[in-house]
Amino acid sequence: PAGAYAPVGHVGAARLADVLTGTVRDRVAELRVDAAGTDLQVILDDSTRIRFGAARDLFDKLVRLETVFTASSPPAGSIIDVSTDEVTVSSVS
């Protein structure tokens, strides 16, 4: 099957690209992932970096991300970490 021989990270990135929500889908500039799939990141067109961590439990992480964008509008260049239940939003100085 498709992706059977791809590294875990690439499969996770492809899966994430398929399920990104409208809130961020049109703003994605880059997807980054390591071959092991332990460091999945999305870079938006305003340099905001979204850290998903391991390429698993993506639905839960997307729900956390939607919560961030629903509650506020993070400033351009922010780092949004949705890799754990403890979501953090920080701005780069």
Phi and psi restraints in degrees (value plus and minus 20) as a CYANA .aco file:
   2 ALA   PHI     -76.0   -36.0
   2 ALA   PSI     115.3   155.3
   3 GLY   PHI      61.2   101.2
   3 GLY   PSI     -19.7    20.3
   4 ALA   PHI     -81.4   -41.4
   4 ALA   PSI     -49.4    -9.4
   5 TYR   PHI    -128.9   -88.9
   5 TYR   PSI     -16.7    23.3
   6 ALA   PHI     -98.9   -58.9
   6 ALA   PSI     129.3   169.3
   7 PRO   PHI     -80.1   -40.1
   7 PRO   PSI     130.7   170.7
   8 VAL   PHI     -72.1   -32.1
   8 VAL   PSI     -61.0   -21.0
   9 GLY   PHI     -81.7   -41.7
   9 GLY   PSI     -62.7   -22.7
  10 HIS   PHI     -87.4   -47.4
  10 HIS   PSI     -57.4   -17.4
  11 VAL   PHI     -84.4   -44.4
  11 VAL   PSI     -63.2   -23.2
  12 GLY   PHI     -83.4   -43.4
  12 GLY   PSI     -61.3   -21.3
  13 ALA   PHI     -84.9   -44.9
  13 ALA   PSI     -61.0   -21.0
  14 ALA   PHI     -85.0   -45.0
  14 ALA   PSI     -60.9   -20.9
  15 ARG   PHI     -82.7   -42.7
  15 ARG   PSI     -63.1   -23.1
  16 LEU   PHI     -82.9   -42.9
  16 LEU   PSI     -64.3   -24.3
  17 ALA   PHI     -78.1   -38.1
  17 ALA   PSI     -54.7   -14.7
  18 ASP   PHI     -90.0   -50.0
  18 ASP   PSI     -49.0    -9.0
  19 VAL   PHI    -131.3   -91.3
  19 VAL   PSI     -15.2    24.8
  20 LEU   PHI     -77.0   -37.0
  20 LEU   PSI     121.2   161.2
  21 THR   PHI    -103.0   -63.0
  21 THR   PSI     143.3   183.3
  22 GLY   PHI     -79.6   -39.6
  22 GLY   PSI     -43.4    -3.4
  23 THR   PHI     -80.2   -40.2
  23 THR   PSI     -57.2   -17.2
  24 VAL   PHI    -138.1   -98.1
  24 VAL   PSI     -41.0    -1.0
  25 ARG   PHI     -69.6   -29.6
  25 ARG   PSI     -68.7   -28.7
  26 ASP   PHI     -96.3   -56.3
  26 ASP   PSI     -26.5    13.5
  27 ARG   PHI    -124.7   -84.7
  27 ARG   PSI     -21.6    18.4
  28 VAL   PHI     -91.0   -51.0
  28 VAL   PSI     104.9   144.9
  29 ALA   PHI    -119.7   -79.7
  29 ALA   PSI     -50.7   -10.7
  30 GLU   PHI    -180.2  -140.2
  30 GLU   PSI     123.6   163.6
  31 LEU   PHI    -131.5   -91.5
  31 LEU   PSI     112.6   152.6
  32 ARG   PHI    -144.0  -104.0
  32 ARG   PSI     121.0   161.0
  33 VAL   PHI    -177.8  -137.8
  33 VAL   PSI     127.2   167.2
  34 ASP   PHI    -106.9   -66.9
  34 ASP   PSI     143.9   183.9
  35 ALA   PHI     -80.9   -40.9
  35 ALA   PSI     -50.7   -10.7
  36 ALA   PHI    -100.1   -60.1
  36 ALA   PSI     -32.8     7.2
  37 GLY   PHI      57.4    97.4
  37 GLY   PSI       3.3    43.3
  38 THR   PHI    -117.4   -77.4
  38 THR   PSI     -29.8    10.2
  39 ASP   PHI    -158.7  -118.7
  39 ASP   PSI      61.3   101.3
  40 LEU   PHI    -116.8   -76.8
  40 LEU   PSI     107.4   147.4
  41 GLN   PHI    -156.6  -116.6
  41 GLN   PSI     128.3   168.3
  42 VAL   PHI    -139.2   -99.2
  42 VAL   PSI     110.7   150.7
  43 ILE   PHI    -128.4   -88.4
  43 ILE   PSI     105.7   145.7
  44 LEU   PHI    -109.0   -69.0
  44 LEU   PSI     149.2   189.2
  45 ASP   PHI     -86.9   -46.9
  45 ASP   PSI     -32.3     7.7
  46 ASP   PHI    -124.6   -84.6
  46 ASP   PSI      -1.2    38.8
  47 SER   PHI      53.4    93.4
  47 SER   PSI     -11.4    28.6
  48 THR   PHI     -87.8   -47.8
  48 THR   PSI     114.6   154.6
  49 ARG   PHI    -130.9   -90.9
  49 ARG   PSI     106.1   146.1
  50 ILE   PHI    -130.2   -90.2
  50 ILE   PSI     100.0   140.0
  51 ARG   PHI    -118.3   -78.3
  51 ARG   PSI      98.1   138.1
  52 PHE   PHI    -119.1   -79.1
  52 PHE   PSI     -34.1     5.9
  53 GLY   PHI      49.6    89.6
  53 GLY   PSI    -156.7  -116.7
  54 ALA   PHI     -84.3   -44.3
  54 ALA   PSI     125.5   165.5
  55 ALA   PHI    -100.5   -60.5
  55 ALA   PSI      40.8    80.8
  56 ARG   PHI    -167.8  -127.8
  56 ARG   PSI     144.0   184.0
  57 ASP   PHI      34.3    74.3
  57 ASP   PSI      18.1    58.1
  58 LEU   PHI     -84.0   -44.0
  58 LEU   PSI     -54.0   -14.0
  59 PHE   PHI     -81.0   -41.0
  59 PHE   PSI     -67.3   -27.3
  60 ASP   PHI     -80.0   -40.0
  60 ASP   PSI     -60.6   -20.6
  61 LYS   PHI     -88.9   -48.9
  61 LYS   PSI     -56.0   -16.0
  62 LEU   PHI     -88.0   -48.0
  62 LEU   PSI     -55.8   -15.8
  63 VAL   PHI     -82.7   -42.7
  63 VAL   PSI     -63.5   -23.5
  64 ARG   PHI     -80.7   -40.7
  64 ARG   PSI     -62.2   -22.2
  65 LEU   PHI     -84.0   -44.0
  65 LEU   PSI     -64.1   -24.1
  66 GLU   PHI     -80.4   -40.4
  66 GLU   PSI     -57.1   -17.1
  67 THR   PHI     -82.2   -42.2
  67 THR   PSI     -60.6   -20.6
  68 VAL   PHI     -81.4   -41.4
  68 VAL   PSI     -68.7   -28.7
  69 PHE   PHI     -91.9   -51.9
  69 PHE   PSI     -46.7    -6.7
  70 THR   PHI     -94.0   -54.0
  70 THR   PSI     -58.4   -18.4
  71 ALA   PHI     -96.1   -56.1
  71 ALA   PSI     -50.9   -10.9
  72 SER   PHI    -180.8  -140.8
  72 SER   PSI     156.4   196.4
  73 SER   PHI    -135.5   -95.5
  73 SER   PSI      77.5   117.5
  74 PRO   PHI     -78.8   -38.8
  74 PRO   PSI     120.5   160.5
  75 PRO   PHI     -83.2   -43.2
  75 PRO   PSI     131.8   171.8
  76 ALA   PHI     -73.4   -33.4
  76 ALA   PSI     121.0   161.0
  77 GLY   PHI      62.7   102.7
  77 GLY   PSI     -14.8    25.2
  78 SER   PHI     -88.2   -48.2
  78 SER   PSI     142.5   182.5
  79 ILE   PHI    -134.0   -94.0
  79 ILE   PSI      98.5   138.5
  80 ILE   PHI    -131.1   -91.1
  80 ILE   PSI      99.1   139.1
  81 ASP   PHI    -129.3   -89.3
  81 ASP   PSI      89.2   129.2
  82 VAL   PHI    -131.1   -91.1
  82 VAL   PSI      -2.1    37.9
  83 SER   PHI     -91.5   -51.5
  83 SER   PSI     -39.0     1.0
  84 THR   PHI    -152.9  -112.9
  84 THR   PSI     153.5   193.5
  85 ASP   PHI     -81.9   -41.9
  85 ASP   PSI     -43.5    -3.5
  86 GLU   PHI    -110.4   -70.4
  86 GLU   PSI      64.6   104.6
  87 VAL   PHI     -91.1   -51.1
  87 VAL   PSI     114.9   154.9
  88 THR   PHI    -146.0  -106.0
  88 THR   PSI     125.5   165.5
  89 VAL   PHI    -147.3  -107.3
  89 VAL   PSI      99.8   139.8
  90 SER   PHI    -150.8  -110.8
  90 SER   PSI     131.5   171.5
  91 SER   PHI    -125.4   -85.4
  91 SER   PSI     126.0   166.0
  92 VAL   PHI    -108.1   -68.1
  92 VAL   PSI     110.7   150.7
